[in-house]
Amino acid sequence: MNPVRLSEVAVRVAEEDNCAVVKFGVDAGCVVVIGDEEITVVADIVPGHRFATRPIPAGDHVLQYGQPIGTSLGLDPGDPITADTMSDDIPVIREIPDDLRNPEPVYLPDDGIGTFPGFLRPDGRTGTRNFLLVLPTSMCSSHEASQIATIAEFQHWSRERFPNVDGVVAIPHSKGCGCSDGSNLDITMRTLAHYADHPNVGGVLMLELGCEKTNQTMVDRWLGEHGGFSWDKPVERIGVQSEGGTEATILRGLSLVQEMLPRVDLARRSDRPVSEIVLGLKCGGSDGFSGLSANPALGVATDMLIDRRGTAIITEVPEFCGAEHVFAWRGRDAATARAVYETVDWYKEHAAVFGTRLDDNPSPGNKAGGLLNIAIKSLGALAKAGTRRVEGCCGYAERTGSNGLWLMQGPGYDQEATPGIVASGCNVVVFTTGRGTTIGNAICPVIKLSSNTPTWERMRHDIDLDAGTVISGSETIEECGRRVFDHVVAVAGGEPALAERTRHREFQIWSECSVSL
């Protein structure tokens, strides 16, 4: 078998790494040239999995991204790295010096920020979309809300009639009414209120059953206690019981939607600075390439946005486990770094109440794709957040306190995490995937970025962009990242994401009464 260069068959992320990730599959007996040396791969290795590039004695750490991903059980060059040859033991690094200070951001000059056509709202925020939202205050009115939005969008709305309205959407959910007081009720109210008050929402039809705990009065009270609507948008309210049941409610709702659409359509796009983009960072259906291509490419785009005074929000706290120190040390100061640890520790303790450990997170699909443990998955997942300093942490569906990079408390579960970052203020989301994910959002465009070309080619109608070019070598991570950034700006300006074309509008609210990894 003729020798091949390492770059032809595998990716070594950092120079200090002692393993490499296979690109397209390697057969036993393959001779790989690394520098001036040759090693022989001793077993068949499928894409996304690893082999040792130099001796790693038992007890030494296996390194990827320049960080420990496990402990060797005795590895020679060319040995496959599996659950049988590497344990999950990694060092826990928690010390933060009191004088930790990361430098102030260096922003581009104003004339280098760029613009996009967005909806400037009276409160100064910018929307990337202009939806009429049908909002059920609980699960008890979710059916009627879905019916109103579906019928209205197909019978009463069209782009030709209302060119400045992006659709009529609902957010049916399973929360409210029979829920406990305290944080769970507050999370539900905060999420619903922040959707109603989102800059991507130009009008709201609020819908209650009438006797539930989370009724319109409670939503209005929560809004009132937290500043109310940020601007005077069209808002109507109806109840299923007061209207006389399901059919009457749907008919009344459709009548109100018809009245509201012309008012929502009064909004116009105008040139807005790219700094008004609030980018959500999310991944799902990850594979062994996600942390090598899609995630670091998104990290480049994230840095480019933050350099333009923009904002990015990352979540999926279970996927920080084993790598939280890397993120914490990027905190603006010691208090921010400790807040990162507190955010992760809260989730660990929360999961333990339900008998769950965060290192249970990698799914069977993740492991089959090469993400053998939570440390590998976490280090790759963090690459989405680029390299700029961390400005702070916020709760699920809470708004951030400034621009820059933020961590939101929340699960890895796609259908709950994505709505959370949208409620926190994101007006565009980039969702990286390796095995293929189709999720969207009711009020916010979700751009899919594939880690590998075969998945992108197989799901061309669902996945917007391909980062497999990084694996094939036709693009660098930086080149791919600039392409992602340009697409984010284009979608913010109105170009549809594929999830919008297929009407993927998933929505669910995370509950602290359960645990989602």
Helices and strands as residue ranges (DSSP letters): E 4-5, H 6-9, E 10-11, E 19-22, E 31-34, E 37-40, E 50-52, E 61-64, E 67-72, E 80-81, E 86-87, G 110-112, E 115-120, E 126-127, E 131-136, G 139-141, H 142-155, E 167-170, H 183-196, E 201-208, H 216-225, E 235-239, H 240-243, H 246-264, E 269-273, G 274-276, E 278-283, H 294-306, E 311-314, G 317-320, H 324-328, H 334-353, G 358-360, H 364-368, H 374-382, G 383-385, E 390-394, E 404-408, H 414-423, E 428-433, E 446-450, H 453-458, E 465-466, H 468-472, H 477-492, H 498-501
